[in-house]
Amino acid sequence: MECVKRYLSPKEASQYVGVTESTLQKWRTIGINLEFCKLGDAHSSRIVYDIHDLDKYIASKKVKIFRGLR
C-alpha cells in the first residue's frame, strides 16, 4: 500500500496545483479561497497545505461544457 503525504509545503503545493509559489503567497495575502495551515509560533511558523483542500480547490475549478441538442 502506498503512503500518500497529506500535508505539502508551499513549493510542493504550487507544483500540485500548477501555479508558482509566489502566486500561492499572493492568494494567501488577498484571501483567495484556498485553505492553508500555519504551524508554529509567530516567529518560526511555517505554511503547509492539506492535499484534500488542494483537491477540493482543483475540483471547484472544473468547467462543464454543455452542447446543444441537434
mmCIF file of the N, C-alpha and C atoms, coordinates in Angstrom:
data_MODEL
# 
_entry.id   MODEL 
# 
loop_
_atom_site.group_PDB 
_atom_site.id 
_atom_site.type_symbol 
_atom_site.label_atom_id 
_atom_site.label_alt_id 
_atom_site.label_comp_id 
_atom_site.label_asym_id 
_atom_site.label_entity_id 
_atom_site.label_seq_id 
_atom_site.pdbx_PDB_ins_code 
_atom_site.Cartn_x 
_atom_site.Cartn_y 
_atom_site.Cartn_z 
_atom_site.occupancy 
_atom_site.B_iso_or_equiv 
_atom_site.pdbx_formal_charge 
_atom_site.auth_seq_id 
_atom_site.auth_comp_id 
_atom_site.auth_asym_id 
_atom_site.auth_atom_id 
_atom_site.pdbx_PDB_model_num 
ATOM 1   N N  . MET A 1 1  ? 0.844   -1.179 0.000   1.00 0.00 ? 1  MET A N  1 
ATOM 2   C CA . MET A 1 1  ? 0.000   0.000  0.000   1.00 0.00 ? 1  MET A CA 1 
ATOM 3   C C  . MET A 1 1  ? 0.890   1.243  0.000   1.00 0.00 ? 1  MET A C  1 
ATOM 4   N N  . GLU A 1 2  ? 0.593   2.181  -0.875  1.00 0.00 ? 2  GLU A N  1 
ATOM 5   C CA . GLU A 1 2  ? 1.375   3.405  -0.987  1.00 0.00 ? 2  GLU A CA 1 
ATOM 6   C C  . GLU A 1 2  ? 0.907   4.428  0.040   1.00 0.00 ? 2  GLU A C  1 
ATOM 7   N N  . CYS A 1 3  ? 1.849   5.061  0.707   1.00 0.00 ? 3  CYS A N  1 
ATOM 8   C CA . CYS A 1 3  ? 1.530   6.092  1.689   1.00 0.00 ? 3  CYS A CA 1 
ATOM 9   C C  . CYS A 1 3  ? 1.560   7.450  0.993   1.00 0.00 ? 3  CYS A C  1 
ATOM 10  N N  . VAL A 1 4  ? 0.457   8.164  1.041   1.00 0.00 ? 4  VAL A N  1 
ATOM 11  C CA . VAL A 1 4  ? 0.360   9.473  0.403   1.00 0.00 ? 4  VAL A CA 1 
ATOM 12  C C  . VAL A 1 4  ? 0.602   10.546 1.454   1.00 0.00 ? 4  VAL A C  1 
ATOM 13  N N  . LYS A 1 5  ? 1.479   11.479 1.116   1.00 0.00 ? 5  LYS A N  1 
ATOM 14  C CA . LYS A 1 5  ? 1.777   12.587 2.021   1.00 0.00 ? 5  LYS A CA 1 
ATOM 15  C C  . LYS A 1 5  ? 0.553   13.485 2.105   1.00 0.00 ? 5  LYS A C  1 
ATOM 16  N N  . ARG A 1 6  ? 0.094   13.787 3.314   1.00 0.00 ? 6  ARG A N  1 
ATOM 17  C CA . ARG A 1 6  ? -1.131  14.569 3.472   1.00 0.00 ? 6  ARG A CA 1 
ATOM 18  C C  . ARG A 1 6  ? -0.882  16.069 3.426   1.00 0.00 ? 6  ARG A C  1 
ATOM 19  N N  . TYR A 1 7  ? 0.223   16.540 3.997   1.00 0.00 ? 7  TYR A N  1 
ATOM 20  C CA . TYR A 1 7  ? 0.498   17.973 4.044   1.00 0.00 ? 7  TYR A CA 1 
ATOM 21  C C  . TYR A 1 7  ? 1.674   18.305 3.136   1.00 0.00 ? 7  TYR A C  1 
ATOM 22  N N  . LEU A 1 8  ? 1.506   19.351 2.341   1.00 0.00 ? 8  LEU A N  1 
ATOM 23  C CA . LEU A 1 8  ? 2.530   19.740 1.377   1.00 0.00 ? 8  LEU A CA 1 
ATOM 24  C C  . LEU A 1 8  ? 3.078   21.119 1.711   1.00 0.00 ? 8  LEU A C  1 
ATOM 25  N N  . SER A 1 9  ? 4.354   21.300 1.448   1.00 0.00 ? 9  SER A N  1 
ATOM 26  C CA . SER A 1 9  ? 4.978   22.613 1.592   1.00 0.00 ? 9  SER A CA 1 
ATOM 27  C C  . SER A 1 9  ? 4.436   23.528 0.487   1.00 0.00 ? 9  SER A C  1 
ATOM 28  N N  . PRO A 1 10 ? 4.643   24.841 0.607   1.00 0.00 ? 10 PRO A N  1 
ATOM 29  C CA . PRO A 1 10 ? 4.202   25.734 -0.472  1.00 0.00 ? 10 PRO A CA 1 
ATOM 30  C C  . PRO A 1 10 ? 4.797   25.354 -1.836  1.00 0.00 ? 10 PRO A C  1 
ATOM 31  N N  . LYS A 1 11 ? 6.055   24.925 -1.853  1.00 0.00 ? 11 LYS A N  1 
ATOM 32  C CA . LYS A 1 11 ? 6.680   24.518 -3.118  1.00 0.00 ? 11 LYS A CA 1 
ATOM 33  C C  . LYS A 1 11 ? 5.962   23.307 -3.707  1.00 0.00 ? 11 LYS A C  1 
ATOM 34  N N  . GLU A 1 12 ? 5.723   22.303 -2.869  1.00 0.00 ? 12 GLU A N  1 
ATOM 35  C CA . GLU A 1 12 ? 5.030   21.095 -3.326  1.00 0.00 ? 12 GLU A CA 1 
ATOM 36  C C  . GLU A 1 12 ? 3.597   21.417 -3.742  1.00 0.00 ? 12 GLU A C  1 
ATOM 37  N N  . ALA A 1 13 ? 2.922   22.253 -2.956  1.00 0.00 ? 13 ALA A N  1 
ATOM 38  C CA . ALA A 1 13 ? 1.532   22.620 -3.260  1.00 0.00 ? 13 ALA A CA 1 
ATOM 39  C C  . ALA A 1 13 ? 1.444   23.385 -4.573  1.00 0.00 ? 13 ALA A C  1 
ATOM 40  N N  . SER A 1 14 ? 2.402   24.268 -4.822  1.00 0.00 ? 14 SER A N  1 
ATOM 41  C CA . SER A 1 14 ? 2.378   25.037 -6.070  1.00 0.00 ? 14 SER A CA 1 
ATOM 42  C C  . SER A 1 14 ? 2.524   24.111 -7.272  1.00 0.00 ? 14 SER A C  1 
ATOM 43  N N  . GLN A 1 15 ? 3.384   23.117 -7.165  1.00 0.00 ? 15 GLN A N  1 
ATOM 44  C CA . GLN A 1 15 ? 3.544   22.145 -8.247  1.00 0.00 ? 15 GLN A CA 1 
ATOM 45  C C  . GLN A 1 15 ? 2.279   21.310 -8.418  1.00 0.00 ? 15 GLN A C  1 
ATOM 46  N N  . TYR A 1 16 ? 1.654   20.946 -7.324  1.00 0.00 ? 16 TYR A N  1 
ATOM 47  C CA . TYR A 1 16 ? 0.445   20.127 -7.347  1.00 0.00 ? 16 TYR A CA 1 
ATOM 48  C C  . TYR A 1 16 ? -0.709  20.861 -8.025  1.00 0.00 ? 16 TYR A C  1 
ATOM 49  N N  . VAL A 1 17 ? -0.857  22.158 -7.698  1.00 0.00 ? 17 VAL A N  1 
ATOM 50  C CA . VAL A 1 17 ? -1.959  22.962 -8.238  1.00 0.00 ? 17 VAL A CA 1 
ATOM 51  C C  . VAL A 1 17 ? -1.624  23.518 -9.623  1.00 0.00 ? 17 VAL A C  1 
ATOM 52  N N  . GLY A 1 18 ? -0.330  23.681 -9.909  1.00 0.00 ? 18 GLY A N  1 
ATOM 53  C CA . GLY A 1 18 ? 0.077   24.185 -11.218 1.00 0.00 ? 18 GLY A CA 1 
ATOM 54  C C  . GLY A 1 18 ? 0.247   25.693 -11.277 1.00 0.00 ? 18 GLY A C  1 
ATOM 55  N N  . VAL A 1 19 ? 0.628   26.285 -10.154 1.00 0.00 ? 19 VAL A N  1 
ATOM 56  C CA . VAL A 1 19 ? 0.908   27.721 -10.097 1.00 0.00 ? 19 VAL A CA 1 
ATOM 57  C C  . VAL A 1 19 ? 2.275   27.908 -9.435  1.00 0.00 ? 19 VAL A C  1 
ATOM 58  N N  . THR A 1 20 ? 2.782   29.131 -9.442  1.00 0.00 ? 20 THR A N  1 
ATOM 59  C CA . THR A 1 20 ? 4.067   29.392 -8.804  1.00 0.00 ? 20 THR A CA 1 
ATOM 60  C C  . THR A 1 20 ? 3.893   29.562 -7.295  1.00 0.00 ? 20 THR A C  1 
ATOM 61  N N  . GLU A 1 21 ? 5.001   29.436 -6.581  1.00 0.00 ? 21 GLU A N  1 
ATOM 62  C CA . GLU A 1 21 ? 4.966   29.678 -5.134  1.00 0.00 ? 21 GLU A CA 1 
ATOM 63  C C  . GLU A 1 21 ? 4.542   31.105 -4.835  1.00 0.00 ? 21 GLU A C  1 
ATOM 64  N N  . SER A 1 22 ? 4.994   32.047 -5.666  1.00 0.00 ? 22 SER A N  1 
ATOM 65  C CA . SER A 1 22 ? 4.625   33.448 -5.424  1.00 0.00 ? 22 SER A CA 1 
ATOM 66  C C  . SER A 1 22 ? 3.129   33.664 -5.624  1.00 0.00 ? 22 SER A C  1 
ATOM 67  N N  . THR A 1 23 ? 2.519   32.910 -6.530  1.00 0.00 ? 23 THR A N  1 
ATOM 68  C CA . THR A 1 23 ? 1.066   33.003 -6.705  1.00 0.00 ? 23 THR A CA 1 
ATOM 69  C C  . THR A 1 23 ? 0.353   32.513 -5.449  1.00 0.00 ? 23 THR A C  1 
ATOM 70  N N  . LEU A 1 24 ? 0.809   31.399 -4.884  1.00 0.00 ? 24 LEU A N  1 
ATOM 71  C CA . LEU A 1 24 ? 0.207   30.912 -3.633  1.00 0.00 ? 24 LEU A CA 1 
ATOM 72  C C  . LEU A 1 24 ? 0.348   31.956 -2.528  1.00 0.00 ? 24 LEU A C  1 
ATOM 73  N N  . GLN A 1 25 ? 1.508   32.601 -2.462  1.00 0.00 ? 25 GLN A N  1 
ATOM 74  C CA . GLN A 1 25 ? 1.723   33.629 -1.445  1.00 0.00 ? 25 GLN A CA 1 
ATOM 75  C C  . GLN A 1 25 ? 0.764   34.796 -1.654  1.00 0.00 ? 25 GLN A C  1 
ATOM 76  N N  . LYS A 1 26 ? 0.562   35.216 -2.896  1.00 0.00 ? 26 LYS A N  1 
ATOM 77  C CA . LYS A 1 26 ? -0.387  36.298 -3.197  1.00 0.00 ? 26 LYS A CA 1 
ATOM 78  C C  . LYS A 1 26 ? -1.800  35.884 -2.803  1.00 0.00 ? 26 LYS A C  1 
ATOM 79  N N  . TRP A 1 27 ? -2.170  34.641 -3.122  1.00 0.00 ? 27 TRP A N  1 
ATOM 80  C CA . TRP A 1 27 ? -3.501  34.154 -2.782  1.00 0.00 ? 27 TRP A CA 1 
ATOM 81  C C  . TRP A 1 27 ? -3.716  34.180 -1.271  1.00 0.00 ? 27 TRP A C  1 
ATOM 82  N N  . ARG A 1 28 ? -2.684  33.810 -0.493  1.00 0.00 ? 28 ARG A N  1 
ATOM 83  C CA . ARG A 1 28 ? -2.812  33.856 0.975   1.00 0.00 ? 28 ARG A CA 1 
ATOM 84  C C  . ARG A 1 28 ? -3.022  35.289 1.436   1.00 0.00 ? 28 ARG A C  1 
ATOM 85  N N  . THR A 1 29 ? -2.313  36.220 0.820   1.00 0.00 ? 29 THR A N  1 
ATOM 86  C CA . THR A 1 29 ? -2.385  37.631 1.210   1.00 0.00 ? 29 THR A CA 1 
ATOM 87  C C  . THR A 1 29 ? -3.742  38.243 0.904   1.00 0.00 ? 29 THR A C  1 
ATOM 88  N N  . ILE A 1 30 ? -4.281  37.937 -0.289  1.00 0.00 ? 30 ILE A N  1 
ATOM 89  C CA . ILE A 1 30 ? -5.548  38.568 -0.686  1.00 0.00 ? 30 ILE A CA 1 
ATOM 90  C C  . ILE A 1 30 ? -6.772  37.736 -0.325  1.00 0.00 ? 30 ILE A C  1 
ATOM 91  N N  . GLY A 1 31 ? -6.550  36.538 0.200   1.00 0.00 ? 31 GLY A N  1 
ATOM 92  C CA . GLY A 1 31 ? -7.667  35.742 0.698   1.00 0.00 ? 31 GLY A CA 1 
ATOM 93  C C  . GLY A 1 31 ? -8.388  34.898 -0.339  1.00 0.00 ? 31 GLY A C  1 
ATOM 94  N N  . ILE A 1 32 ? -7.664  34.453 -1.376  1.00 0.00 ? 32 ILE A N  1 
ATOM 95  C CA . ILE A 1 32 ? -8.263  33.514 -2.336  1.00 0.00 ? 32 ILE A CA 1 
ATOM 96  C C  . ILE A 1 32 ? -8.671  32.261 -1.558  1.00 0.00 ? 32 ILE A C  1 
ATOM 97  N N  . ASN A 1 33 ? -9.786  31.675 -1.935  1.00 0.00 ? 33 ASN A N  1 
ATOM 98  C CA . ASN A 1 33 ? -10.367 30.562 -1.184  1.00 0.00 ? 33 ASN A CA 1 
ATOM 99  C C  . ASN A 1 33 ? -9.573  29.264 -1.362  1.00 0.00 ? 33 ASN A C  1 
ATOM 100 N N  . LEU A 1 34 ? -8.372  29.246 -0.832  1.00 0.00 ? 34 LEU A N  1 
ATOM 101 C CA . LEU A 1 34 ? -7.546  28.043 -0.809  1.00 0.00 ? 34 LEU A CA 1 
ATOM 102 C C  . LEU A 1 34 ? -6.981  27.944 0.603   1.00 0.00 ? 34 LEU A C  1 
ATOM 103 N N  . GLU A 1 35 ? -7.502  27.005 1.367   1.00 0.00 ? 35 GLU A N  1 
ATOM 104 C CA . GLU A 1 35 ? -7.136  26.908 2.778   1.00 0.00 ? 35 GLU A CA 1 
ATOM 105 C C  . GLU A 1 35 ? -5.691  26.448 2.956   1.00 0.00 ? 35 GLU A C  1 
ATOM 106 N N  . PHE A 1 36 ? -5.072  26.926 4.024   1.00 0.00 ? 36 PHE A N  1 
ATOM 107 C CA . PHE A 1 36 ? -3.721  26.517 4.391   1.00 0.00 ? 36 PHE A CA 1 
ATOM 108 C C  . PHE A 1 36 ? -3.620  26.492 5.907   1.00 0.00 ? 36 PHE A C  1 
ATOM 109 N N  . CYS A 1 37 ? -2.569  25.867 6.415   1.00 0.00 ? 37 CYS A N  1 
ATOM 110 C CA . CYS A 1 37 ? -2.332  25.807 7.855   1.00 0.00 ? 37 CYS A CA 1 
ATOM 111 C C  . CYS A 1 37 ? -1.045  26.549 8.171   1.00 0.00 ? 37 CYS A C  1 
ATOM 112 N N  . LYS A 1 38 ? -1.070  27.289 9.253   1.00 0.00 ? 38 LYS A N  1 
ATOM 113 C CA . LYS A 1 38 ? 0.115   27.988 9.730   1.00 0.00 ? 38 LYS A CA 1 
ATOM 114 C C  . LYS A 1 38 ? 0.530   27.298 11.023  1.00 0.00 ? 38 LYS A C  1 
ATOM 115 N N  . LEU A 1 39 ? 1.665   26.609 10.990  1.00 0.00 ? 39 LEU A N  1 
ATOM 116 C CA . LEU A 1 39 ? 2.126   25.816 12.126  1.00 0.00 ? 39 LEU A CA 1 
ATOM 117 C C  . LEU A 1 39 ? 3.257   26.527 12.854  1.00 0.00 ? 39 LEU A C  1 
ATOM 118 N N  . GLY A 1 40 ? 3.267   26.451 14.160  1.00 0.00 ? 40 GLY A N  1 
ATOM 119 C CA . GLY A 1 40 ? 4.325   27.055 14.957  1.00 0.00 ? 40 GLY A CA 1 
ATOM 120 C C  . GLY A 1 40 ? 3.901   28.394 15.517  1.00 0.00 ? 40 GLY A C  1 
ATOM 121 N N  . ASP A 1 41 ? 4.861   29.073 16.153  1.00 0.00 ? 41 ASP A N  1 
ATOM 122 C CA . ASP A 1 41 ? 4.556   30.377 16.739  1.00 0.00 ? 41 ASP A CA 1 
ATOM 123 C C  . ASP A 1 41 ? 4.819   31.491 15.723  1.00 0.00 ? 41 ASP A C  1 
ATOM 124 N N  . ALA A 1 42 ? 4.581   32.711 16.123  1.00 0.00 ? 42 ALA A N  1 
ATOM 125 C CA . ALA A 1 42 ? 4.681   33.856 15.210  1.00 0.00 ? 42 ALA A CA 1 
ATOM 126 C C  . ALA A 1 42 ? 6.081   34.033 14.632  1.00 0.00 ? 42 ALA A C  1 
ATOM 127 N N  . HIS A 1 43 ? 7.106   33.628 15.361  1.00 0.00 ? 43 HIS A N  1 
ATOM 128 C CA . HIS A 1 43 ? 8.479   33.853 14.907  1.00 0.00 ? 43 HIS A CA 1 
ATOM 129 C C  . HIS A 1 43 ? 9.021   32.726 14.039  1.00 0.00 ? 43 HIS A C  1 
ATOM 130 N N  . SER A 1 44 ? 8.481   31.546 14.188  1.00 0.00 ? 44 SER A N  1 
ATOM 131 C CA . SER A 1 44 ? 9.027   30.417 13.432  1.00 0.00 ? 44 SER A CA 1 
ATOM 132 C C  . SER A 1 44 ? 7.920   29.574 12.806  1.00 0.00 ? 44 SER A C  1 
ATOM 133 N N  . SER A 1 45 ? 6.882   30.236 12.338  1.00 0.00 ? 45 SER A N  1 
ATOM 134 C CA . SER A 1 45 ? 5.767   29.478 11.761  1.00 0.00 ? 45 SER A CA 1 
ATOM 135 C C  . SER A 1 45 ? 6.104   29.031 10.344  1.00 0.00 ? 45 SER A C  1 
ATOM 136 N N  . ARG A 1 46 ? 5.438   27.978 9.931   1.00 0.00 ? 46 ARG A N  1 
ATOM 137 C CA . ARG A 1 46 ? 5.583   27.521 8.553   1.00 0.00 ? 46 ARG A CA 1 
ATOM 138 C C  . ARG A 1 46 ? 4.207   27.232 7.988   1.00 0.00 ? 46 ARG A C  1 
ATOM 139 N N  . ILE A 1 47 ? 4.095   27.373 6.697   1.00 0.00 ? 47 ILE A N  1 
ATOM 140 C CA . ILE A 1 47 ? 2.838   27.180 5.986   1.00 0.00 ? 47 ILE A CA 1 
ATOM 141 C C  . ILE A 1 47 ? 2.835   25.785 5.375   1.00 0.00 ? 47 ILE A C  1 
ATOM 142 N N  . VAL A 1 48 ? 1.713   25.077 5.518   1.00 0.00 ? 48 VAL A N  1 
ATOM 143 C CA . VAL A 1 48 ? 1.511   23.797 4.838   1.00 0.00 ? 48 VAL A CA 1 
ATOM 144 C C  . VAL A 1 48 ? 0.096   23.766 4.268   1.00 0.00 ? 48 VAL A C  1 
ATOM 145 N N  . TYR A 1 49 ? -0.079  22.955 3.257   1.00 0.00 ? 49 TYR A N  1 
ATOM 146 C CA . TYR A 1 49 ? -1.374  22.788 2.608   1.00 0.00 ? 49 TYR A CA 1 
ATOM 147 C C  . TYR A 1 49 ? -1.809  21.336 2.732   1.00 0.00 ? 49 TYR A C  1 
ATOM 148 N N  . ASP A 1 50 ? -3.047  21.134 3.132   1.00 0.00 ? 50 ASP A N  1 
ATOM 149 C CA . ASP A 1 50 ? -3.641  19.798 3.208   1.00 0.00 ? 50 ASP A CA 1 
ATOM 150 C C  . ASP A 1 50 ? -3.996  19.381 1.780   1.00 0.00 ? 50 ASP A C  1 
ATOM 151 N N  . ILE A 1 51 ? -3.526  18.234 1.365   1.00 0.00 ? 51 ILE A N  1 
ATOM 152 C CA . ILE A 1 51 ? -3.746  17.784 -0.013  1.00 0.00 ? 51 ILE A CA 1 
ATOM 153 C C  . ILE A 1 51 ? -5.240  17.651 -0.328  1.00 0.00 ? 51 ILE A C  1 
ATOM 154 N N  . HIS A 1 52 ? -6.055  17.353 0.687   1.00 0.00 ? 52 HIS A N  1 
ATOM 155 C CA . HIS A 1 52 ? -7.501  17.249 0.474   1.00 0.00 ? 52 HIS A CA 1 
ATOM 156 C C  . HIS A 1 52 ? -8.096  18.619 0.135   1.00 0.00 ? 52 HIS A C  1 
ATOM 157 N N  . ASP A 1 53 ? -7.578  19.682 0.771   1.00 0.00 ? 53 ASP A N  1 
ATOM 158 C CA . ASP A 1 53 ? -8.032  21.040 0.445   1.00 0.00 ? 53 ASP A CA 1 
ATOM 159 C C  . ASP A 1 53 ? -7.605  21.434 -0.967  1.00 0.00 ? 53 ASP A C  1 
ATOM 160 N N  . LEU A 1 54 ? -6.409  21.014 -1.370  1.00 0.00 ? 54 LEU A N  1 
ATOM 161 C CA . LEU A 1 54 ? -5.949  21.302 -2.733  1.00 0.00 ? 54 LEU A CA 1 
ATOM 162 C C  . LEU A 1 54 ? -6.835  20.589 -3.752  1.00 0.00 ? 54 LEU A C  1 
ATOM 163 N N  . ASP A 1 55 ? -7.195  19.339 -3.450  1.00 0.00 ? 55 ASP A N  1 
ATOM 164 C CA . ASP A 1 55 ? -8.086  18.595 -4.348  1.00 0.00 ? 55 ASP A CA 1 
ATOM 165 C C  . ASP A 1 55 ? -9.451  19.272 -4.458  1.00 0.00 ? 55 ASP A C  1 
ATOM 166 N N  . LYS A 1 56 ? -9.978  19.767 -3.327  1.00 0.00 ? 56 LYS A N  1 
ATOM 167 C CA . LYS A 1 56 ? -11.271 20.470 -3.358  1.00 0.00 ? 56 LYS A CA 1 
ATOM 168 C C  . LYS A 1 56 ? -11.166 21.743 -4.190  1.00 0.00 ? 56 LYS A C  1 
ATOM 169 N N  . TYR A 1 57 ? -10.065 22.470 -4.038  1.00 0.00 ? 57 TYR A N  1 
ATOM 170 C CA . TYR A 1 57 ? -9.864  23.698 -4.813  1.00 0.00 ? 57 TYR A CA 1 
ATOM 171 C C  . TYR A 1 57 ? -9.830  23.378 -6.307  1.00 0.00 ? 57 TYR A C  1 
ATOM 172 N N  . ILE A 1 58 ? -9.066  22.359 -6.683  1.00 0.00 ? 58 ILE A N  1 
ATOM 173 C CA . ILE A 1 58 ? -8.968  21.971 -8.091  1.00 0.00 ? 58 ILE A CA 1 
ATOM 174 C C  . ILE A 1 58 ? -10.339 21.554 -8.617  1.00 0.00 ? 58 ILE A C  1 
ATOM 175 N N  . ALA A 1 59 ? -11.075 20.765 -7.839  1.00 0.00 ? 59 ALA A N  1 
ATOM 176 C CA . ALA A 1 59 ? -12.409 20.319 -8.260  1.00 0.00 ? 59 ALA A CA 1 
ATOM 177 C C  . ALA A 1 59 ? -13.358 21.495 -8.450  1.00 0.00 ? 59 ALA A C  1 
ATOM 178 N N  . SER A 1 60 ? -13.185 22.551 -7.663  1.00 0.00 ? 60 SER A N  1 
ATOM 179 C CA . SER A 1 60 ? -14.068 23.720 -7.780  1.00 0.00 ? 60 SER A CA 1 
ATOM 180 C C  . SER A 1 60 ? -13.823 24.503 -9.064  1.00 0.00 ? 60 SER A C  1 
ATOM 181 N N  . LYS A 1 61 ? -12.728 24.207 -9.745  1.00 0.00 ? 61 LYS A N  1 
ATOM 182 C CA . LYS A 1 61 ? -12.375 24.926 -10.975 1.00 0.00 ? 61 LYS A CA 1 
ATOM 183 C C  . LYS A 1 61 ? -12.797 24.173 -12.239 1.00 0.00 ? 61 LYS A C  1 
ATOM 184 N N  . LYS A 1 62 ? -13.507 23.062 -12.065 1.00 0.00 ? 62 LYS A N  1 
ATOM 185 C CA . LYS A 1 62 ? -13.966 22.301 -13.231 1.00 0.00 ? 62 LYS A CA 1 
ATOM 186 C C  . LYS A 1 62 ? -14.914 23.138 -14.067 1.00 0.00 ? 62 LYS A C  1 
ATOM 187 N N  . VAL A 1 63 ? -14.775 23.004 -15.355 1.00 0.00 ? 63 VAL A N  1 
ATOM 188 C CA . VAL A 1 63 ? -15.658 23.700 -16.290 1.00 0.00 ? 63 VAL A CA 1 
ATOM 189 C C  . VAL A 1 63 ? -16.459 22.639 -17.027 1.00 0.00 ? 63 VAL A C  1 
ATOM 190 N N  . LYS A 1 64 ? -17.761 22.783 -16.995 1.00 0.00 ? 64 LYS A N  1 
ATOM 191 C CA . LYS A 1 64 ? -18.626 21.841 -17.702 1.00 0.00 ? 64 LYS A CA 1 
ATOM 192 C C  . LYS A 1 64 ? -19.138 22.513 -18.963 1.00 0.00 ? 64 LYS A C  1 
ATOM 193 N N  . ILE A 1 65 ? -19.020 21.809 -20.056 1.00 0.00 ? 65 ILE A N  1 
ATOM 194 C CA . ILE A 1 65 ? -19.488 22.332 -21.333 1.00 0.00 ? 65 ILE A CA 1 
ATOM 195 C C  . ILE A 1 65 ? -20.700 21.510 -21.757 1.00 0.00 ? 65 ILE A C  1 
ATOM 196 N N  . PHE A 1 66 ? -21.777 22.200 -22.004 1.00 0.00 ? 66 PHE A N  1 
ATOM 197 C CA . PHE A 1 66 ? -22.999 21.542 -22.452 1.00 0.00 ? 66 PHE A CA 1 
ATOM 198 C C  . PHE A 1 66 ? -23.207 21.874 -23.920 1.00 0.00 ? 66 PHE A C  1 
ATOM 199 N N  . ARG A 1 67 ? -23.376 20.868 -24.707 1.00 0.00 ? 67 ARG A N  1 
ATOM 200 C CA . ARG A 1 67 ? -23.623 21.070 -26.136 1.00 0.00 ? 67 ARG A CA 1 
ATOM 201 C C  . ARG A 1 67 ? -25.128 21.027 -26.375 1.00 0.00 ? 67 ARG A C  1 
ATOM 202 N N  . GLY A 1 68 ? -25.569 21.882 -27.251 1.00 0.00 ? 68 GLY A N  1 
ATOM 203 C CA . GLY A 1 68 ? -26.993 21.915 -27.577 1.00 0.00 ? 68 GLY A CA 1 
ATOM 204 C C  . GLY A 1 68 ? -27.435 20.643 -28.281 1.00 0.00 ? 68 GLY A C  1 
ATOM 205 N N  . LEU A 1 69 ? -28.703 20.331 -28.172 1.00 0.00 ? 69 LEU A N  1 
ATOM 206 C CA . LEU A 1 69 ? -29.251 19.157 -28.849 1.00 0.00 ? 69 LEU A CA 1 
ATOM 207 C C  . LEU A 1 69 ? -29.329 19.428 -30.337 1.00 0.00 ? 69 LEU A C  1 
ATOM 208 N N  . ARG A 1 70 ? -29.062 18.412 -31.135 1.00 0.00 ? 70 ARG A N  1 
ATOM 209 C CA . ARG A 1 70 ? -29.117 18.581 -32.594 1.00 0.00 ? 70 ARG A CA 1 
ATOM 210 C C  . ARG A 1 70 ? -30.349 17.949 -33.146 1.00 0.00 ? 70 ARG A C  1 
# 
